[in-house]
Amino acid sequence: RYSQLDLLLHSASPFPDPGSVTSSHTLENETLAELHSSLAVHVTALFQLLQSFLPELKNSADGNLIALLDQSIYRPFTTRAAYTVGKGALHS
């Protein structure tokens, strides 16, 4: 039905449940495991998707990659440190 891939959209994001967000997700209290989890979803997953779909995107006349960001790249969430670092890594 479709002959080419025109768009790859990355919108996955590990965001803490709003009901559980407390001071435990601040930079002082965030764990390395939480940071690794955020980077795995934000950065590593996007890298792997791009590697996997690059041949199809290159063969498309209008191949595009979109990675959704949010306000945290300009106004960091103080109670979501790992999430903010992951989104910031995509922005850089």
N, C-alpha and C positions, 0 to 999 in steps of 0.2 A: 504494500500500500504506500509506504514512504520510501523514497529512494536515497535520502541523505539525512544526516543529522545537522540541523541548523542552530540548535541552541542547547547548551549544557547549563543547567541552573543548579547552584549549590545553595541550599537554604537551611540545611540541618544545623542545629545549635543546641548544645546541652545547657539549658537554662534552669537554674534551681527553682523548684516549686515555690511560688510566691508565699505560700503558707509556712515554708520552712526557712525562708531567708531571714537570717538573724545576723548578729555580729560574727558568727562563726565562719561566714564567707568573706570576711575582710582580708586584706593582704596579710595582716599579722597572723590570721588563723587558718587561712586556706592551706590545704595539704598539697604536697607534691603530686600525689595520686590524682587529686582534682584538677590540677594544672595539666597533667599529662592527658587526662580524659578530655579536657577542653581542647587542647592542641590536636589531639587525635581526630576529633570531629571537625574542627574548624580548618586545620592546616593539612594534616596528613591525608584525610579523606579527599579533600579537594585535589591535592597532588596526585593521588591514585586515580581519581576520576579523570583528571586531565590526561594523565599518561594513557589510560585505557581508551579514551575517546579521541585522542589527538589525531589519529589517522583519518577518522570520519570528519572531524572538524576541518582539517586541512583540505579535504576533498570537496567540501561544501563551498559554494560561492559566497555564502553569507554566514559562515560558522562563527558563533559567538559563545563566550563563556561569561556567565553572570554569577557573581558571588554576593549574596545579600549581606549587607552590613547594617548597622543601626546607630543610634545616637551615642552609644557607648564609646565610639572612636573619638568623639569630640567632647563628650561629657562622661568620663568613666564612672561606672557604677561602683561606689565604695563598698557595697555589700555583695558584690559579685566579682571578686578579683580574677579568678581563673577565666570566667566568661569574657571579661573585658580584655584580658591579655590575648585570648584566642581571636577575638574580633579585631583587635589592634594588629595582630600578626598578619591578618588578611589585608588590612589596609596598607601596610607598609610595602 
